[in-house]
C-alpha cells in the first residue's frame, strides 16, 4: 500500500464554464476550496474530493494542485467540462395528470398530478 507523505495536502478549484463554438469558456473567477490535509495513517491508492453546492444546469471545470509542508505544485490543466443535470422525474404508471383550473382570460391553465 501507498501512504501519503507527512504534510501532504491538496486543493481543488472550480470555475463555471460553458462550451461555445466547440471551445470551453470560463464564465467567472476560479474559486478555491479549503486546503485538505491527507491522512498519513491510511493507505491512499486514489485521492478523492467531493464538491458541494454546485448549481444544476450549469457547467463547471476543475483543477487541482498538491503540495507538502513547504511548497505547492502548479495547478493542473482544467478538467473536461462537467454539465450538472438532473434526470427528469419518472411518473408512476398510476399517476394522473389532470386539469385543475382555467384562467378567466383563457390564457393559462393549472395542472395537477399525484
C-alpha positions, -999 to 999 in steps of 0.1 A, spaced: 0 0 0 10 36 -5 8 61 24 9 98 18 40 117 30 36 137 62 23 172 54 7 160 21 -21 183 11 -41 193 -19 -65 220 -31 -92 220 -57 -105 250 -76 -137 253 -95 -150 277 -122 -183 280 -140 -178 273 -177 -197 267 -209 -190 254 -243 -190 280 -271 -183 271 -307 -165 239 -297 -144 256 -270 -148 257 -232 -150 293 -219 -146 301 -182 -176 322 -171 -163 336 -139 -134 336 -115 -118 304 -102 -130 296 -66 -105 276 -44 -117 251 -19 -101 250 15 -68 231 17 -72 194 25 -45 176 45 -42 139 36 -44 112 62 -10 97 66 -24 68 87 -45 54 58 -33 39 25 -42 62 -3 -43 44 -37 -66 72 -50 -74 107 -38 -110 118 -39 -127 151 -31 -164 158 -31 -177 193 -41 -210 206 -28 -234 234 -36 -229 233 -73 -259 245 -93 -278 220 -116 -280 231 -152 -246 249 -151 -212 237 -164 -181 235 -144 -144 228 -148 -120 218 -121 -83 220 -114 -61 206 -86 -28 212 -70 -8 192 -44 19 200 -20 38 192 10 46 212 41 69 235 21 57 240 -14 28 236 -39 27 221 -74 14 242 -103 -24 239 -109 -33 210 -131 -47 216 -165 -85 221 -163 -108 191 -164 -132 185 -192 -165 205 -189 -189 189 -165 -225 198 -170 -246 192 -139 -280 180 -149 -309 162 -131 -327 134 -148 -363 142 -154 -387 127 -129 -403 94 -140 -440 93 -131 -456 61 -117 -479 44 -141 -508 51 -117 -501 89 -116 -527 110 -133 -523 144 -149 -555 165 -146 -566 200 -154 -571 218 -121 -581 253 -131 -585 275 -161 -580 313 -161 -609 336 -167 -590 352 -196 -583 318 -213 -545 323 -214 -534 298 -188 -542 265 -172 -532 248 -140 -523 211 -139 -524 188 -110 -509 153 -105 -502 129 -77 
